[in-house]
Amino acid sequence: MSAPTLNQFQQQVSELLLRHRSLLDVMSKFGQSGAAVNRAVTKAVTDCGCIELNARKQQYIKESNLEDAKETLQSHLTGDVCEPCRDAMKAELGRNLFYMTALCNHLDIKLDEVIAEESNKCSTLGLFNLT
């Protein structure tokens, strides 16, 4: 079975969204689902412990170029996400994607166009995209 295209997924979301037909409901669910993603990651650190964060100020070297800076900057993350935490994160990310897609539907925006334009911007700007 092949993965659905973005257009197919967007159509599926349109057909399934019954309870939250209001744009305001979709926006609030999108925000709530984003918070749930953050919570799933937080629980992987604080409840499970499969990953750890050791955050501190990033050390920028003024004389380095952008490629060197990219190599020296850290994610502050150590460890590997365990399978139960990965499943929880994927579920929350999926819900977030669902509501983002529903928001696109309400605003008559094609999800594949959003991704294509963002990818094009990343390709064009490269490191200057600063994402």
C-alpha positions as a Markdown table, in Angstrom:
| # | Residue | x | y | z |
|---|---|---|---|---|
| 1 | Met | 0.0 | 0.0 | 0.0 |
| 2 | Ser | 1.5 | 3.3 | -1.0 |
| 3 | Ala | 1.5 | 6.4 | 1.1 |
| 4 | Pro | -1.3 | 8.9 | 0.3 |
| 5 | Thr | -0.4 | 12.1 | -1.5 |
| 6 | Leu | -0.8 | 15.4 | 0.3 |
| 7 | Asn | -3.8 | 16.1 | -1.9 |
| 8 | Gln | -5.4 | 12.8 | -0.9 |
| 9 | Phe | -4.7 | 13.5 | 2.8 |
| 10 | Gln | -6.1 | 17.0 | 2.5 |
| 11 | Gln | -9.3 | 15.6 | 0.9 |
| 12 | Gln | -9.5 | 13.0 | 3.6 |
| 13 | Val | -9.3 | 15.6 | 6.4 |
| 14 | Ser | -12.0 | 17.6 | 4.6 |
| 15 | Glu | -14.3 | 14.6 | 4.7 |
| 16 | Leu | -13.6 | 13.7 | 8.3 |
| 17 | Leu | -13.8 | 17.1 | 10.0 |
| 18 | Leu | -17.2 | 17.2 | 11.5 |
| 19 | Arg | -17.0 | 18.5 | 15.0 |
| 20 | His | -14.8 | 21.5 | 14.3 |
| 21 | Arg | -16.2 | 23.1 | 11.3 |
| 22 | Ser | -15.7 | 26.7 | 12.6 |
| 23 | Leu | -12.4 | 28.3 | 11.6 |
| 24 | Leu | -12.0 | 29.4 | 15.3 |
| 25 | Asp | -12.5 | 25.8 | 16.5 |
| 26 | Val | -9.8 | 24.6 | 14.0 |
| 27 | Met | -7.4 | 27.3 | 15.0 |
| 28 | Ser | -7.8 | 26.5 | 18.7 |
| 29 | Lys | -7.4 | 22.7 | 18.1 |
| 30 | Phe | -4.3 | 23.4 | 16.0 |
| 31 | Gly | -2.8 | 25.4 | 18.9 |
| 32 | Gln | -3.8 | 22.7 | 21.4 |
| 33 | Ser | -2.3 | 19.9 | 19.2 |
| 34 | Gly | 0.9 | 21.9 | 19.0 |
| 35 | Ala | 1.0 | 22.1 | 22.8 |
| 36 | Ala | 0.4 | 18.3 | 22.9 |
| 37 | Val | 3.4 | 17.8 | 20.7 |
| 38 | Asn | 5.5 | 19.8 | 23.1 |
| 39 | Arg | 4.1 | 17.9 | 26.0 |
| 40 | Ala | 5.0 | 14.5 | 24.4 |
| 41 | Val | 8.6 | 15.6 | 23.9 |
| 42 | Thr | 8.7 | 17.0 | 27.4 |
| 43 | Lys | 7.4 | 13.7 | 28.9 |
| 44 | Ala | 10.1 | 11.8 | 27.0 |
| 45 | Val | 12.6 | 13.9 | 29.0 |
| 46 | Thr | 10.9 | 14.2 | 32.3 |
| 47 | Asp | 8.9 | 11.0 | 32.7 |
| 48 | Cys | 10.7 | 8.4 | 30.6 |
| 49 | Gly | 14.2 | 9.8 | 30.4 |
| 50 | Cys | 15.0 | 8.2 | 27.1 |
| 51 | Ile | 16.3 | 11.6 | 26.0 |
| 52 | Glu | 18.0 | 14.3 | 27.9 |
| 53 | Leu | 18.4 | 18.0 | 27.5 |
| 54 | Asn | 21.4 | 19.9 | 28.6 |
| 55 | Ala | 20.8 | 23.4 | 27.3 |
| 56 | Arg | 23.1 | 26.3 | 27.6 |
| 57 | Lys | 24.0 | 29.4 | 25.6 |
| 58 | Gln | 25.2 | 28.5 | 22.1 |
| 59 | Gln | 28.8 | 29.4 | 21.5 |
| 60 | Tyr | 29.2 | 31.4 | 18.3 |
| 61 | Ile | 32.7 | 32.0 | 17.0 |
| 62 | Lys | 32.8 | 35.4 | 15.2 |
| 63 | Glu | 35.6 | 34.3 | 12.8 |
| 64 | Ser | 33.8 | 31.2 | 11.6 |
| 65 | Asn | 31.7 | 30.9 | 8.4 |
| 66 | Leu | 28.1 | 29.6 | 8.3 |
| 67 | Glu | 29.1 | 26.0 | 7.6 |
| 68 | Asp | 31.5 | 26.0 | 10.6 |
| 69 | Ala | 28.8 | 27.5 | 12.8 |
| 70 | Lys | 26.4 | 24.8 | 11.7 |
| 71 | Glu | 28.8 | 22.2 | 12.8 |
| 72 | Thr | 29.5 | 23.8 | 16.2 |
| 73 | Leu | 26.0 | 24.6 | 17.3 |
| 74 | Gln | 24.3 | 22.0 | 19.4 |
| 75 | Ser | 20.8 | 20.6 | 19.7 |
| 76 | His | 21.3 | 20.1 | 23.4 |
| 77 | Leu | 19.7 | 16.7 | 23.0 |
| 78 | Thr | 21.3 | 13.4 | 24.0 |
| 79 | Gly | 19.9 | 9.9 | 23.9 |
| 80 | Asp | 17.5 | 8.1 | 21.6 |
| 81 | Val | 13.8 | 8.4 | 21.7 |
| 82 | Cys | 12.4 | 5.0 | 22.8 |
| 83 | Glu | 9.6 | 3.3 | 20.9 |
| 84 | Pro | 6.7 | 4.2 | 23.2 |
| 85 | Cys | 7.8 | 7.9 | 23.3 |
| 86 | Arg | 8.3 | 7.9 | 19.5 |
| 87 | Asp | 4.8 | 6.5 | 19.1 |
| 88 | Ala | 3.3 | 9.2 | 21.3 |
| 89 | Met | 5.2 | 11.9 | 19.5 |
| 90 | Lys | 4.1 | 10.6 | 16.1 |
| 91 | Ala | 0.5 | 10.5 | 17.2 |
| 92 | Glu | 0.6 | 14.1 | 18.4 |
| 93 | Leu | 2.5 | 15.2 | 15.3 |
| 94 | Gly | -0.2 | 13.5 | 13.2 |
| 95 | Arg | -3.0 | 15.2 | 15.1 |
| 96 | Asn | -1.2 | 18.5 | 14.6 |
| 97 | Leu | -0.8 | 17.9 | 10.9 |
| 98 | Phe | -4.5 | 17.0 | 10.7 |
| 99 | Tyr | -5.5 | 20.4 | 12.2 |
| 100 | Met | -3.0 | 22.3 | 10.1 |
| 101 | Thr | -4.5 | 20.6 | 7.1 |
| 102 | Ala | -8.0 | 21.5 | 8.3 |
| 103 | Leu | -6.9 | 25.1 | 8.6 |
| 104 | Cys | -5.6 | 25.0 | 5.1 |
| 105 | Asn | -8.9 | 23.6 | 4.0 |
| 106 | His | -10.8 | 26.4 | 5.7 |
| 107 | Leu | -8.6 | 29.0 | 4.0 |
| 108 | Asp | -8.6 | 27.3 | 0.6 |
| 109 | Ile | -4.9 | 26.7 | 0.7 |
| 110 | Lys | -3.4 | 23.6 | -0.9 |
| 111 | Leu | -1.0 | 21.9 | 1.6 |
| 112 | Asp | 1.2 | 20.6 | -1.2 |
| 113 | Glu | 1.7 | 24.2 | -2.4 |
| 114 | Val | 2.6 | 25.3 | 1.1 |
| 115 | Ile | 5.3 | 22.6 | 1.3 |
| 116 | Ala | 6.5 | 23.2 | -2.3 |
| 117 | Glu | 6.9 | 27.0 | -1.6 |
| 118 | Glu | 8.6 | 26.4 | 1.7 |
| 119 | Ser | 11.0 | 23.9 | 0.1 |
| 120 | Asn | 11.7 | 26.3 | -2.7 |
| 121 | Lys | 12.5 | 29.0 | -0.2 |
| 122 | Cys | 14.8 | 26.7 | 1.7 |
| 123 | Ser | 16.5 | 25.7 | -1.5 |
| 124 | Thr | 16.9 | 29.3 | -2.7 |
| 125 | Leu | 17.9 | 30.8 | 0.6 |
| 126 | Gly | 19.9 | 27.9 | 2.0 |
| 127 | Leu | 21.5 | 28.8 | 5.3 |
| 128 | Phe | 20.2 | 32.3 | 4.9 |
| 129 | Asn | 16.7 | 31.0 | 5.6 |
| 130 | Leu | 17.8 | 30.9 | 9.3 |
| 131 | Thr | 15.1 | 28.4 | 10.3 |
